[in-house]
Amino acid sequence: MEYPDIINYPDKKARDVSAEEIISSWNNSVKELNKIDKQLAQYKKDGKR
């Protein structure tokens, strides 16, 4: 799976967030996407769509 290089947070301004918050949010998003990938792979394996 490919992840976007650009993170768009339209409701946030650079002065309102720290690098740690952005990295943490990105990491959580990647974890969630990986979990969804695993679920989809399991559905495919089980013959579900």
A tleap script that builds the chain and sets N, CA, C and O, in Angstrom:
source leaprc.protein.ff14SB
mol = sequence {
  NMET GLU TYR PRO ASP ILE ILE ASN TYR PRO
  ASP LYS LYS ALA ARG ASP VAL SER ALA GLU
  GLU ILE ILE SER SER TRP ASN ASN SER VAL
  LYS GLU LEU ASN LYS ILE ASP LYS GLN LEU
  ALA GLN TYR LYS LYS ASP GLY LYS CARG
}
set mol.1.N position { 0.841 -1.173 0.000 }
set mol.1.CA position { 0.000 0.000 0.000 }
set mol.1.C position { 0.888 1.238 0.000 }
set mol.1.O position { 1.904 1.289 0.693 }
set mol.2.N position { 0.496 2.218 -0.773 }
set mol.2.CA position { 1.236 3.471 -0.810 }
set mol.2.C position { 0.525 4.502 0.048 }
set mol.2.O position { -0.703 4.522 0.125 }
set mol.3.N position { 1.294 5.341 0.681 }
set mol.3.CA position { 0.743 6.391 1.518 }
set mol.3.C position { 1.078 7.739 0.886 }
set mol.3.O position { 2.141 7.896 0.287 }
set mol.4.N position { 0.193 8.696 1.015 }
set mol.4.CA position { 0.446 10.002 0.393 }
set mol.4.C position { 1.637 10.711 1.029 }
set mol.4.O position { 1.892 10.583 2.227 }
set mol.5.N position { 2.353 11.457 0.203 }
set mol.5.CA position { 3.498 12.216 0.694 }
set mol.5.C position { 3.063 13.520 1.358 }
set mol.5.O position { 3.799 14.098 2.158 }
set mol.6.N position { 1.874 13.968 1.021 }
set mol.6.CA position { 1.391 15.246 1.538 }
set mol.6.C position { 0.268 14.978 2.534 }
set mol.6.O position { -0.684 14.255 2.240 }
set mol.7.N position { 0.396 15.569 3.707 }
set mol.7.CA position { -0.648 15.456 4.721 }
set mol.7.C position { -1.394 16.782 4.723 }
set mol.7.O position { -0.780 17.838 4.878 }
set mol.8.N position { -2.702 16.739 4.554 }
set mol.8.CA position { -3.496 17.954 4.485 }
set mol.8.C position { -4.380 18.061 5.721 }
set mol.8.O position { -5.288 17.252 5.911 }
set mol.9.N position { -4.119 19.046 6.548 }
set mol.9.CA position { -4.947 19.340 7.709 }
set mol.9.C position { -5.489 20.758 7.530 }
set mol.9.O position { -4.913 21.708 8.061 }
set mol.10.N position { -6.594 20.914 6.786 }
set mol.10.CA position { -7.080 22.257 6.470 }
set mol.10.C position { -7.495 23.069 7.696 }
set mol.10.O position { -7.471 24.299 7.651 }
set mol.11.N position { -7.874 22.405 8.789 }
set mol.11.CA position { -8.316 23.124 9.980 }
set mol.11.C position { -7.173 23.482 10.928 }
set mol.11.O position { -7.401 24.107 11.963 }
set mol.12.N position { -5.954 23.093 10.586 }
set mol.12.CA position { -4.802 23.360 11.450 }
set mol.12.C position { -3.844 24.322 10.760 }
set mol.12.O position { -3.654 24.276 9.545 }
set mol.13.N position { -3.258 25.176 11.552 }
set mol.13.CA position { -2.204 26.063 11.066 }
set mol.13.C position { -0.883 25.587 11.671 }
set mol.13.O position { -0.869 24.974 12.739 }
set mol.14.N position { 0.207 25.868 10.995 }
set mol.14.CA position { 1.516 25.387 11.440 }
set mol.14.C position { 1.823 25.804 12.874 }
set mol.14.O position { 2.436 25.042 13.622 }
set mol.15.N position { 1.412 26.983 13.256 }
set mol.15.CA position { 1.731 27.453 14.609 }
set mol.15.C position { 0.901 26.750 15.684 }
set mol.15.O position { 1.224 26.836 16.869 }
set mol.16.N position { -0.173 26.051 15.278 }
set mol.16.CA position { -1.065 25.402 16.239 }
set mol.16.C position { -0.669 23.971 16.579 }
set mol.16.O position { -1.185 23.409 17.545 }
set mol.17.N position { 0.222 23.377 15.819 }
set mol.17.CA position { 0.574 21.975 16.051 }
set mol.17.C position { 2.085 21.795 16.088 }
set mol.17.O position { 2.840 22.531 15.452 }
set mol.18.N position { 2.493 20.801 16.846 }
set mol.18.CA position { 3.922 20.497 16.915 }
set mol.18.C position { 4.239 19.363 15.951 }
set mol.18.O position { 3.347 18.651 15.490 }
set mol.19.N position { 5.507 19.212 15.660 }
set mol.19.CA position { 5.937 18.111 14.793 }
set mol.19.C position { 5.557 16.778 15.421 }
set mol.19.O position { 5.178 15.843 14.715 }
set mol.20.N position { 5.657 16.687 16.742 }
set mol.20.CA position { 5.313 15.444 17.432 }
set mol.20.C position { 3.844 15.086 17.229 }
set mol.20.O position { 3.512 13.918 17.028 }
set mol.21.N position { 2.962 16.085 17.281 }
set mol.21.CA position { 1.532 15.830 17.067 }
set mol.21.C position { 1.266 15.338 15.649 }
set mol.21.O position { 0.478 14.416 15.442 }
set mol.22.N position { 1.922 15.954 14.684 }
set mol.22.CA position { 1.730 15.546 13.289 }
set mol.22.C position { 2.249 14.131 13.076 }
set mol.22.O position { 1.588 13.316 12.432 }
set mol.23.N position { 3.425 13.838 13.613 }
set mol.23.CA position { 3.996 12.496 13.470 }
set mol.23.C position { 3.111 11.464 14.155 }
set mol.23.O position { 2.894 10.377 13.621 }
set mol.24.N position { 2.603 11.799 15.327 }
set mol.24.CA position { 1.722 10.882 16.053 }
set mol.24.C position { 0.438 10.631 15.265 }
set mol.24.O position { -0.004 9.488 15.147 }
set mol.25.N position { -0.157 11.681 14.730 }
set mol.25.CA position { -1.376 11.530 13.927 }
set mol.25.C position { -1.105 10.690 12.688 }
set mol.25.O position { -1.899 9.819 12.333 }
set mol.26.N position { 0.009 10.954 12.039 }
set mol.26.CA position { 0.384 10.195 10.839 }
set mol.26.C position { 0.582 8.723 11.191 }
set mol.26.O position { 0.102 7.840 10.480 }
set mol.27.N position { 1.291 8.464 12.288 }
set mol.27.CA position { 1.546 7.096 12.730 }
set mol.27.C position { 0.228 6.374 13.024 }
set mol.27.O position { 0.058 5.214 12.649 }
set mol.28.N position { -0.699 7.056 13.690 }
set mol.28.CA position { -2.002 6.456 13.983 }
set mol.28.C position { -2.763 6.156 12.695 }
set mol.28.O position { -3.421 5.121 12.590 }
set mol.29.N position { -2.678 7.050 11.722 }
set mol.29.CA position { -3.346 6.831 10.436 }
set mol.29.C position { -2.770 5.612 9.727 }
set mol.29.O position { -3.512 4.799 9.177 }
set mol.30.N position { -1.452 5.488 9.740 }
set mol.30.CA position { -0.798 4.345 9.096 }
set mol.30.C position { -1.220 3.049 9.781 }
set mol.30.O position { -1.505 2.057 9.111 }
set mol.31.N position { -1.260 3.052 11.116 }
set mol.31.CA position { -1.691 1.859 11.857 }
set mol.31.C position { -3.120 1.482 11.474 }
set mol.31.O position { -3.421 0.307 11.265 }
set mol.32.N position { -3.997 2.480 11.382 }
set mol.32.CA position { -5.395 2.224 11.025 }
set mol.32.C position { -5.498 1.683 9.598 }
set mol.32.O position { -6.266 0.755 9.344 }
set mol.33.N position { -4.737 2.253 8.672 }
set mol.33.CA position { -4.750 1.766 7.292 }
set mol.33.C position { -4.224 0.341 7.204 }
set mol.33.O position { -4.749 -0.470 6.441 }
set mol.34.N position { -3.197 0.032 7.975 }
set mol.34.CA position { -2.668 -1.334 7.989 }
set mol.34.C position { -3.700 -2.313 8.531 }
set mol.34.O position { -3.821 -3.433 8.035 }
set mol.35.N position { -4.447 -1.889 9.555 }
set mol.35.CA position { -5.493 -2.744 10.121 }
set mol.35.C position { -6.586 -3.002 9.074 }
set mol.35.O position { -7.068 -4.126 8.937 }
set mol.36.N position { -6.968 -1.959 8.345 }
set mol.36.CA position { -7.976 -2.099 7.289 }
set mol.36.C position { -7.461 -3.013 6.189 }
set mol.36.O position { -8.205 -3.851 5.680 }
set mol.37.N position { -6.187 -2.859 5.814 }
set mol.37.CA position { -5.574 -3.742 4.809 }
set mol.37.C position { -5.673 -5.204 5.226 }
set mol.37.O position { -6.019 -6.064 4.416 }
set mol.38.N position { -5.370 -5.482 6.491 }
set mol.38.CA position { -5.432 -6.861 6.988 }
set mol.38.C position { -6.861 -7.391 6.947 }
set mol.38.O position { -7.085 -8.546 6.585 }
set mol.39.N position { -7.837 -6.542 7.320 }
set mol.39.CA position { -9.239 -6.961 7.287 }
set mol.39.C position { -9.671 -7.262 5.857 }
set mol.39.O position { -10.346 -8.260 5.606 }
set mol.40.N position { -9.284 -6.408 4.928 }
set mol.40.CA position { -9.655 -6.627 3.529 }
set mol.40.C position { -9.015 -7.895 2.984 }
set mol.40.O position { -9.647 -8.643 2.237 }
set mol.41.N position { -7.769 -8.138 3.353 }
set mol.41.CA position { -7.090 -9.359 2.915 }
set mol.41.C position { -7.795 -10.586 3.476 }
set mol.41.O position { -7.931 -11.596 2.786 }
set mol.42.N position { -8.245 -10.501 4.727 }
set mol.42.CA position { -8.954 -11.628 5.340 }
set mol.42.C position { -10.296 -11.847 4.647 }
set mol.42.O position { -10.676 -12.990 4.390 }
set mol.43.N position { -11.017 -10.770 4.340 }
set mol.43.CA position { -12.297 -10.889 3.627 }
set mol.43.C position { -12.086 -11.548 2.271 }
set mol.43.O position { -12.857 -12.417 1.861 }
set mol.44.N position { -11.030 -11.122 1.579 }
set mol.44.CA position { -10.733 -11.699 0.268 }
set mol.44.C position { -10.421 -13.186 0.407 }
set mol.44.O position { -10.875 -14.004 -0.394 }
set mol.45.N position { -9.647 -13.522 1.424 }
set mol.45.CA position { -9.290 -14.917 1.673 }
set mol.45.C position { -10.537 -15.749 1.989 }
set mol.45.O position { -10.646 -16.900 1.566 }
set mol.46.N position { -11.470 -15.162 2.732 }
set mol.46.CA position { -12.704 -15.854 3.120 }
set mol.46.C position { -13.749 -15.856 2.009 }
set mol.46.O position { -14.801 -16.480 2.149 }
set mol.47.N position { -13.469 -15.164 0.912 }
set mol.47.CA position { -14.397 -15.116 -0.208 }
set mol.47.C position { -15.477 -14.065 -0.063 }
set mol.47.O position { -16.464 -14.079 -0.799 }
set mol.48.N position { -15.297 -13.147 0.883 }
set mol.48.CA position { -16.258 -12.056 1.062 }
set mol.48.C position { -15.805 -10.875 0.216 }
set mol.48.O position { -14.637 -10.775 -0.161 }
set mol.49.N position { -16.736 -9.990 -0.072 }
set mol.49.CA position { -16.388 -8.782 -0.826 }
set mol.49.C position { -16.677 -7.563 -0.026 }
set mol.49.O position { -16.449 -6.448 -0.495 }
savepdb mol mol.pdb
quit
